[in-house]
Amino acid sequence: MSGGATPDGIGVRVARVRKRRGLTQHGLAQRSRYSRSHIAQVEAGHKVATPGFVASVAAALAVDSAEIYGQPYRSHTRDHDQVHGSISDLRRAMAYVDVGPELDTPPRALNQISAAVANALALRRQARHLQLAARLPGIVEELTWHVYEVGSPRAWTMLNQAHNLAASLTRRLGYNDLSGQIMERATVSAAHSEDPHLPLMIAHRRSLLMMGVAAYGPAVRLLDKSIRKVDRSRPDAIEVLGALNLRAAVVSARGGKSADAWDYYGQATEVSRAAGGPTLDEHGTDYNPGNLAIHGAAIALELGDLDEAARRDEEISEAALLGLAAERRAHHQIDMARVRVELGDYNRALSRLLTAEQTAPQMTRYHPSARTIVDHLMDVRRTVPESLRQLHNRMSA
């Protein structure tokens, strides 16, 4: 829960903001994509608030989706709350524009910082938010010094990697304003990198922020423009093209465009098939057959086809999942927990969440969908299993 806030559920927060705006449930329904009865069920805690619902309602109420989720999730314990301590350091690191910071010690050489960036990328794949947050501000400041005081495309490329890591982390923690600011800086670092594909990957990441404010049409148009700009002669073209199509598929699905979603997914699948083998993972997208498979299940979920999502999930092998980064595996488990809770299969929903926590404990703790499902399970279960009670306590610590 947020520091100083009461442990209200999403439904309570939606109702509170709605009333603050002077809207009835019917009035909110007219402004959003959801019916009055759907809104009433979410507010009463009878229905899980999906990411699409939160984005649509937040946009209709003119608030950040983080307010609806109750983010950032602050902790009562020092150890669990440490990840938020680096946010002010990241804000300070973003203050330097056109001039480098004054560092207490001489900056490391680029080769040394490159190893630190590689380590940070590994921490992101492992979804180790606390350790990543501790390292990023220093990396960003050192690289900012290099690009403005010395200048080189390599330094700009590394700074772009650090910007992307920081934008992703702050978005996950619920600091959407800071994430947006960092994305603007990432656009600059990508432009100076002399890599024509880095600006396209900025669009790939920016589309997540746009999806969070229910701007599905503009996000897809942005991705379409990027798809057309992919230089297919470059070694990372397959990864970039496939990742952009997968993101467009998910955004289209969230926007309710079924035909478009499956068309983009088909194009991403064809890109993989045409490659005929392993592809580069230069941009950390995990573009591979296993990731394609979990995206198929995610698209069906976003479209509300729960049976298709469950069917696709059953077809994904353990080997395919093990080939993915921990954050990807955990995200899939949380998605499938959403499927199971919507189908009323509460035991399997809990099992999927526990698997997600085992795979990536820090990510699961801070993931709004995971917390939303846990709160819902606590409300609907007549007898609360001890494993669910303990999971709820770990999230609320």
C-alpha positions in Angstrom: 0.0 0.0 0.0 1.1 3.6 -0.3 2.8 5.3 2.6 0.2 6.6 5.0 -2.7 5.1 3.0 -5.3 2.8 4.2 -5.3 -0.7 2.6 -8.3 0.0 0.4 -8.9 -2.1 -2.7 -9.1 -0.8 -6.2 -12.9 -0.8 -6.1 -12.9 1.6 -3.1 -10.4 3.8 -4.8 -12.4 4.0 -8.0 -15.5 4.9 -6.1 -13.7 7.6 -4.1 -12.2 9.3 -7.2 -15.4 8.9 -9.1 -17.3 10.7 -6.4 -14.6 13.3 -6.1 -15.2 14.0 -9.8 -18.9 14.3 -9.2 -19.8 11.3 -11.4 -22.3 8.5 -10.9 -21.5 5.0 -12.0 -23.6 5.7 -15.1 -21.6 8.9 -15.8 -18.3 7.0 -15.5 -19.6 4.3 -17.8 -20.4 6.9 -20.4 -16.8 8.2 -20.3 -15.1 4.8 -20.3 -15.3 1.5 -22.2 -17.1 -0.3 -19.4 -20.7 -0.7 -18.5 -22.3 0.6 -15.3 -22.8 -2.9 -14.0 -19.2 -3.8 -14.6 -18.1 -0.7 -12.8 -20.5 -1.5 -9.9 -19.1 -5.0 -9.6 -15.5 -3.8 -9.5 -16.4 -1.1 -6.9 -18.2 -3.8 -4.8 -15.2 -6.1 -5.0 -17.1 -8.8 -6.9 -15.0 -8.5 -10.1 -11.3 -8.2 -10.6 -10.1 -4.9 -12.0 -8.1 -5.7 -15.1 -5.2 -3.5 -16.4 -7.5 -2.5 -19.2 -10.2 -1.5 -16.8 -7.8 0.6 -14.7 -6.4 2.3 -17.7 -9.8 3.2 -19.1 -11.2 4.4 -15.8 -8.1 6.4 -14.9 -8.2 8.1 -18.2 -12.0 8.9 -17.8 -11.4 10.2 -14.3 -8.3 12.2 -15.4 -5.9 10.6 -12.8 -2.8 8.5 -13.1 -3.5 4.8 -13.1 -1.0 4.6 -10.2 -3.6 6.4 -8.0 -6.2 3.7 -8.9 -3.7 0.9 -8.1 -2.6 2.6 -4.9 1.0 2.8 -6.1 3.7 3.3 -5.2 3.5 0.4 -2.8 5.5 1.6 0.2 6.4 -0.8 3.0 6.4 -0.6 6.8 9.7 -2.4 6.9 13.1 -0.8 6.0 14.3 -3.7 4.0 11.2 -3.9 1.8 11.0 -0.2 1.3 14.6 0.3 0.2 13.8 0.1 -3.5 11.9 3.4 -3.2 14.9 5.2 -1.7 16.7 5.3 -5.0 13.8 7.2 -6.7 15.1 10.6 -5.5 18.6 9.6 -6.7 17.2 8.8 -10.2 15.3 12.1 -10.2 18.5 13.9 -9.5 20.4 12.0 -12.2 17.7 13.1 -14.7 18.4 16.8 -13.8 21.5 17.0 -15.9 20.8 18.3 -19.4 23.5 19.5 -21.8 26.0 19.4 -18.9 27.5 16.6 -16.9 27.2 16.3 -13.1 29.9 17.1 -10.6 31.0 13.7 -9.4 32.6 13.1 -6.0 35.2 10.8 -7.6 36.5 10.5 -11.2 34.1 8.4 -13.4 35.1 4.9 -14.4 36.3 4.2 -17.9 33.6 3.2 -20.4 34.8 -0.5 -20.4 34.2 -0.6 -16.6 30.8 1.0 -16.9 29.9 -1.4 -19.7 30.4 -4.3 -17.3 28.2 -2.5 -14.8 25.5 -2.0 -17.4 25.6 -5.7 -18.4 25.2 -6.5 -14.7 22.2 -4.2 -14.5 20.6 -5.8 -17.5 21.1 -9.2 -15.8 19.4 -7.9 -12.7 16.4 -6.6 -14.8 16.0 -10.1 -16.4 16.0 -11.6 -12.9 13.5 -9.0 -11.7 15.7 -8.0 -8.8 14.3 -4.5 -8.4 16.1 -3.6 -5.2 19.6 -4.4 -6.4 18.9 -2.7 -9.8 17.6 0.4 -8.1 20.7 0.7 -6.0 23.0 0.6 -9.0 21.2 2.7 -11.7 21.5 6.2 -10.4 25.3 6.0 -10.2 25.5 4.4 -13.7 23.3 7.1 -15.2 25.3 9.9 -13.6 28.7 8.5 -14.8 27.4 8.0 -18.3 25.8 11.4 -18.4 29.2 12.9 -17.5 30.8 10.9 -20.3 28.4 12.0 -23.0 28.5 15.7 -22.1 32.1 16.1 -21.1 33.8 13.7 -23.5 31.1 12.5 -26.0 31.0 9.3 -28.1 28.3 7.2 -29.8 29.3 4.3 -27.5 28.7 6.3 -24.4 25.3 7.5 -25.7 24.4 3.9 -26.5 25.2 2.8 -23.0 23.4 5.8 -21.5 20.4 4.7 -23.6 20.5 1.3 -22.1 20.6 2.8 -18.6 17.8 5.1 -19.5 15.6 2.2 -20.6 16.4 0.2 -17.5 15.5 3.2 -15.3 12.3 3.9 -17.2 11.2 0.3 -16.9 11.9 0.1 -13.2 10.2 3.4 -12.3 7.1 2.4 -14.4 6.9 -1.0 -12.6 7.1 0.8 -9.2 4.3 3.2 -10.1 6.3 6.4 -10.8 4.8 7.0 -14.2 5.7 10.7 -14.3 9.3 9.9 -13.7 9.2 7.0 -16.2 7.8 9.4 -18.8 10.5 11.9 -18.1 13.2 9.2 -18.4 11.7 8.1 -21.7 12.2 11.6 -23.1 15.9 11.5 -22.1 16.1 8.0 -23.7 14.8 9.5 -27.0 17.8 11.9 -26.9 20.3 9.3 -26.0 19.0 7.0 -28.8 19.3 9.8 -31.4 23.0 10.4 -30.5 23.9 6.7 -30.5 24.2 6.4 -34.3 22.1 3.1 -34.0 19.0 3.6 -36.2 17.1 0.9 -34.3 17.4 2.4 -30.8 14.8 5.1 -31.6 12.5 2.3 -32.7 12.9 0.5 -29.5 12.1 3.7 -27.7 8.7 3.5 -29.4 8.4 -0.1 -28.3 8.8 1.0 -24.7 6.9 4.2 -24.9 3.8 2.3 -26.1 3.6 0.7 -22.7 3.1 4.2 -21.1 0.5 5.0 -23.8 -1.3 1.7 -23.1 -1.4 2.7 -19.4 -3.5 5.7 -20.3 -5.7 3.8 -22.7 -4.2 5.5 -25.8 -4.4 2.3 -27.8 -4.9 3.8 -31.3 -2.0 6.3 -31.1 0.3 3.6 -29.6 -0.4 1.2 -32.5 0.2 4.0 -35.0 3.5 4.7 -33.3 4.5 1.1 -33.5 3.4 0.9 -37.1 5.6 3.8 -38.0 8.5 2.0 -36.3 7.9 -1.3 -38.0 8.2 0.5 -41.4 11.5 2.0 -40.4 13.2 -1.3 -39.5 16.5 -1.8 -41.4 16.2 -5.4 -42.4 19.9 -5.6 -43.3 21.0 -5.1 -39.7 21.8 -8.1 -37.6 19.2 -7.2 -34.9 16.4 -6.6 -37.5 14.6 -9.8 -36.6 14.5 -9.1 -32.9 13.4 -5.5 -33.5 10.7 -6.4 -36.1 9.4 -9.3 -34.1 9.3 -7.3 -30.8 7.4 -4.4 -32.4 4.8 -6.7 -33.9 4.3 -8.5 -30.6 3.8 -5.2 -28.8 1.4 -4.0 -31.4 -0.5 -7.3 -31.0 -0.9 -6.8 -27.2 -1.9 -3.1 -27.5 -4.5 -4.0 -30.2 -5.9 -6.7 -28.0 -6.1 -4.3 -25.0 -8.0 -1.9 -27.3 -10.4 -4.7 -28.3 -9.2 -5.0 -31.9 -9.2 -8.8 -32.2 -8.5 -9.1 -35.9 -5.6 -6.6 -35.7 -4.2 -8.3 -32.6 -4.0 -11.7 -34.2 -2.7 -10.2 -37.5 0.2 -8.6 -35.7 0.8 -11.8 -33.8 0.8 -13.7 -37.0 3.4 -11.3 -38.5 5.6 -11.7 -35.4 5.3 -15.5 -35.7 6.2 -15.3 -39.4 9.3 -13.2 -38.7 10.5 -15.9 -36.2 9.7 -18.7 -38.6 11.6 -17.0 -41.5 14.6 -16.5 -39.2 15.0 -20.3 -39.1 17.0 -20.3 -35.8 18.0 -18.4 -32.7 18.0 -14.6 -32.9 20.0 -11.9 -31.2 18.7 -10.5 -27.9 20.6 -7.2 -28.3 17.6 -5.2 -26.9 16.6 -7.6 -24.1 13.2 -8.4 -25.6 13.5 -12.2 -25.2 12.2 -12.6 -28.8 12.1 -16.4 -29.1 9.5 -19.2 -29.6 8.8 -19.4 -25.8 8.0 -15.7 -25.6 5.8 -15.9 -28.7 3.8 -18.7 -27.0 3.2 -16.7 -23.8 2.2 -13.7 -25.9 -0.4 -15.8 -27.6 -2.0 -16.6 -24.3 -1.7 -12.9 -23.2 -3.4 -11.7 -26.3 -6.3 -14.1 -25.8 -6.6 -12.9 -22.2 -6.6 -9.2 -23.2 -9.4 -10.0 -25.7 -11.4 -11.6 -22.9 -11.2 -15.1 -24.5 -10.4 -16.9 -21.3 -10.8 -20.4 -22.7 -8.4 -19.7 -25.5 -5.9 -18.2 -23.1 -6.1 -21.3 -20.9 -5.8 -23.6 -23.9 -2.7 -21.8 -25.2 -1.2 -21.9 -21.7 -1.7 -25.6 -21.5 0.3 -26.0 -24.7 3.4 -24.2 -23.4 6.1 -26.6 -22.3 8.2 -26.1 -19.2 11.3 -26.2 -21.4 9.9 -23.2 -23.3 9.4 -21.2 -20.1 12.8 -22.1 -18.7 14.4 -20.4 -21.7 12.9 -17.1 -20.7 14.0 -14.4 -18.3 12.6 -14.7 -14.8 10.6 -11.5 -15.3 8.9 -12.9 -18.4 8.1 -16.2 -16.7 6.7 -14.5 -13.6 4.6 -12.1 -15.8 3.1 -15.1 -17.6 2.2 -16.8 -14.3 0.5 -13.6 -13.1 -1.4 -13.3 -16.4 -2.6 -16.9 -16.1 -3.6 -16.3 -12.5 -5.9 -13.6 -14.0 -7.4 -16.2 -16.3 -8.0 -18.6 -13.4 -9.6 -16.1 -11.1 -11.9 -14.9 -13.9 -12.9 -18.5 -14.4 -13.6 -19.0 -10.7 -10.7 -21.5 -10.3 -9.3 -19.8 -7.2 -7.0 -22.7 -6.1 -5.2 -22.6 -9.5 -5.1 -18.8 -9.5 -3.3 -18.9 -6.1 -1.0 -21.6 -7.3 0.1 -19.5 -10.3 0.7 -16.5 -8.1 2.9 -18.6 -5.7 4.8 -19.8 -8.8 5.3 -16.2 -9.9 6.6 -15.3 -6.5 9.0 -18.2 -6.4 10.3 -17.2 -9.9 10.6 -13.5 -9.3 9.7 -12.5 -5.7 10.4 -8.8 -6.0 8.5 -8.4 -9.2 5.5 -10.2 -7.9 5.4 -8.1 -4.7 5.3 -4.9 -6.7 3.1 -6.1 -9.6 -0.4 -4.4 -9.4 -2.2 -7.3 -11.1 -0.7 -9.8 -8.6 -1.7 -7.6 -5.7 -5.2 -7.1 -7.1 -5.7 -10.8 -7.5 -4.5 -11.5 -4.0 -6.9 -8.9 -2.5 -9.7 -10.4 -4.5 -8.9 -13.9 -3.4 -8.9 -12.7 0.2 -12.3 -11.3 -0.2 -14.0 -14.2 -2.1 -12.6 -17.1 -0.2 -14.9 -18.3 2.7 -11.9 -20.0 4.3 -8.5 -18.3 3.5 -5.8 -20.9 2.9 -2.6 -20.3 5.0 -0.5 -20.0 1.8 -2.8 -17.1 0.6 -2.7 -15.4 4.0 1.1 -15.5 4.1 1.3 -14.2 0.5 -1.0 -11.4 1.4 1.1 -10.6 4.5 4.3 -10.6 2.5 2.8 -8.1 0.0 1.5 -5.9 2.8 4.6 -6.0 5.0 
